[in-house]
Amino acid sequence: MTTSDNKNGKSRLEQIARRVMQEQGFLTDFSTAVMNELAKIQNTVTPPPAIIKDLRQLPWASIDNDDSRDLDQLTVAEVLPGNSVKIYVAVADVDGPVKKDSAIDLHAHQNTTSIYTAGKTFPMLPENLSTNLTSLNYQEDRPAGNNHRNDGQRFR
C-alpha cells in the first residue's frame, strides 16, 4: 500500500464520518461566528477571588497521554489521618471565556463531546480554546472547577 493509497483511504473515511455525523445531527465544522468569537477571547488569567482555594501545590495527574494538549480534567488523591483518602477532580473552566448561548456554546451544546473517528477527530471546542486558553497544561495557571470526596462520601 502506498502513501497515496493511505491518503485516499483516510479521505474516504473522513467523508463517511462527515456524512454519518451530519445524518445524526452533529456539526462537522466550526461556523464563521464561532471562529470570530474565538478570535476575541484573550489569554488572560485574572487573580482568583478570595473565595477560590488555590490548589496548584497538589501533585495533579491526568489520564490523558503525555503528549495531549487538551487537558480538561485532572485528579489527585490525598491520604488523610486514619488512612482515609480525599480525591480531588479538577475540570477546566470553559464557562469563563465562553459565554452562555454564544456561537461557541451553541456548537458545544449541539455536539456535547469531541467525536473521534478513524478518518478525523471532530472537536467539541475550537483547538485554541481546548489546547491553550482553557487547558490545564503543566505550569500554566488556569481556573478550574473542583470537586472532592472522602472515602465513603459523595462528591460535594
Contacts in CASP RR format, 6 or more apart in sequence:
PFRMAT RR
TARGET T0000
AUTHOR 0000-0000-0000
METHOD contacts of the structure
MODEL  1
MTTSDNKNGKSRLEQIARRVMQEQGFLTDFSTAVMNELAKIQNTVTPPPA
IIKDLRQLPWASIDNDDSRDLDQLTVAEVLPGNSVKIYVAVADVDGPVKK
DSAIDLHAHQNTTSIYTAGKTFPMLPENLSTNLTSLNYQEDRPAGNNHRN
DGQRFR
10 118 0 8 1.000
10 119 0 8 1.000
13 117 0 8 1.000
13 118 0 8 1.000
13 119 0 8 1.000
13 120 0 8 1.000
14 117 0 8 1.000
14 119 0 8 1.000
14 120 0 8 1.000
16 119 0 8 1.000
17 117 0 8 1.000
17 118 0 8 1.000
17 119 0 8 1.000
17 120 0 8 1.000
17 122 0 8 1.000
18 28 0 8 1.000
18 120 0 8 1.000
21 27 0 8 1.000
21 28 0 8 1.000
21 115 0 8 1.000
21 122 0 8 1.000
22 28 0 8 1.000
25 110 0 8 1.000
26 110 0 8 1.000
26 111 0 8 1.000
26 115 0 8 1.000
26 122 0 8 1.000
27 107 0 8 1.000
27 110 0 8 1.000
27 111 0 8 1.000
27 122 0 8 1.000
28 122 0 8 1.000
30 38 0 8 1.000
30 107 0 8 1.000
30 126 0 8 1.000
31 103 0 8 1.000
31 107 0 8 1.000
33 103 0 8 1.000
34 103 0 8 1.000
34 104 0 8 1.000
34 107 0 8 1.000
34 126 0 8 1.000
35 126 0 8 1.000
36 103 0 8 1.000
37 102 0 8 1.000
37 103 0 8 1.000
37 104 0 8 1.000
38 104 0 8 1.000
38 126 0 8 1.000
38 128 0 8 1.000
38 129 0 8 1.000
41 97 0 8 1.000
41 98 0 8 1.000
41 129 0 8 1.000
41 133 0 8 1.000
43 132 0 8 1.000
43 133 0 8 1.000
45 141 0 8 1.000
45 142 0 8 1.000
45 143 0 8 1.000
48 54 0 8 1.000
48 143 0 8 1.000
52 143 0 8 1.000
53 146 0 8 1.000
55 88 0 8 1.000
55 90 0 8 1.000
55 146 0 8 1.000
56 141 0 8 1.000
58 76 0 8 1.000
58 78 0 8 1.000
58 88 0 8 1.000
59 76 0 8 1.000
60 74 0 8 1.000
60 75 0 8 1.000
60 76 0 8 1.000
60 90 0 8 1.000
60 136 0 8 1.000
61 74 0 8 1.000
61 75 0 8 1.000
61 76 0 8 1.000
62 68 0 8 1.000
62 71 0 8 1.000
62 73 0 8 1.000
62 74 0 8 1.000
62 75 0 8 1.000
62 136 0 8 1.000
63 73 0 8 1.000
63 75 0 8 1.000
64 70 0 8 1.000
64 71 0 8 1.000
69 131 0 8 1.000
69 132 0 8 1.000
69 135 0 8 1.000
69 137 0 8 1.000
70 123 0 8 1.000
70 127 0 8 1.000
70 130 0 8 1.000
70 131 0 8 1.000
70 135 0 8 1.000
71 92 0 8 1.000
71 135 0 8 1.000
71 136 0 8 1.000
71 137 0 8 1.000
72 91 0 8 1.000
72 92 0 8 1.000
72 94 0 8 1.000
72 130 0 8 1.000
72 134 0 8 1.000
72 135 0 8 1.000
72 136 0 8 1.000
73 89 0 8 1.000
73 90 0 8 1.000
73 91 0 8 1.000
73 92 0 8 1.000
73 136 0 8 1.000
74 89 0 8 1.000
74 90 0 8 1.000
74 136 0 8 1.000
74 144 0 8 1.000
75 87 0 8 1.000
75 88 0 8 1.000
75 89 0 8 1.000
75 90 0 8 1.000
76 87 0 8 1.000
76 88 0 8 1.000
77 85 0 8 1.000
77 86 0 8 1.000
77 87 0 8 1.000
77 88 0 8 1.000
78 85 0 8 1.000
78 86 0 8 1.000
78 87 0 8 1.000
78 88 0 8 1.000
79 85 0 8 1.000
80 86 0 8 1.000
80 150 0 8 1.000
84 150 0 8 1.000
84 151 0 8 1.000
85 150 0 8 1.000
85 151 0 8 1.000
86 148 0 8 1.000
86 149 0 8 1.000
86 150 0 8 1.000
87 148 0 8 1.000
87 149 0 8 1.000
87 150 0 8 1.000
88 146 0 8 1.000
88 147 0 8 1.000
88 148 0 8 1.000
89 146 0 8 1.000
89 147 0 8 1.000
89 148 0 8 1.000
89 155 0 8 1.000
90 136 0 8 1.000
90 144 0 8 1.000
90 145 0 8 1.000
90 146 0 8 1.000
91 144 0 8 1.000
91 145 0 8 1.000
91 146 0 8 1.000
91 147 0 8 1.000
92 134 0 8 1.000
92 135 0 8 1.000
92 136 0 8 1.000
92 142 0 8 1.000
92 144 0 8 1.000
92 145 0 8 1.000
93 134 0 8 1.000
93 142 0 8 1.000
93 143 0 8 1.000
93 144 0 8 1.000
93 145 0 8 1.000
94 108 0 8 1.000
94 125 0 8 1.000
94 129 0 8 1.000
94 134 0 8 1.000
96 143 0 8 1.000
97 129 0 8 1.000
97 133 0 8 1.000
97 134 0 8 1.000
98 104 0 8 1.000
98 105 0 8 1.000
98 108 0 8 1.000
98 125 0 8 1.000
98 129 0 8 1.000
99 105 0 8 1.000
104 125 0 8 1.000
104 126 0 8 1.000
104 129 0 8 1.000
107 124 0 8 1.000
107 125 0 8 1.000
108 124 0 8 1.000
108 125 0 8 1.000
111 122 0 8 1.000
111 124 0 8 1.000
112 124 0 8 1.000
113 124 0 8 1.000
114 121 0 8 1.000
114 122 0 8 1.000
114 123 0 8 1.000
114 124 0 8 1.000
114 125 0 8 1.000
115 121 0 8 1.000
115 122 0 8 1.000
123 130 0 8 1.000
124 130 0 8 1.000
125 134 0 8 1.000
134 142 0 8 1.000
135 142 0 8 1.000
136 142 0 8 1.000
136 144 0 8 1.000
147 155 0 8 1.000
147 156 0 8 1.000
148 155 0 8 1.000
148 156 0 8 1.000
149 155 0 8 1.000
149 156 0 8 1.000
END
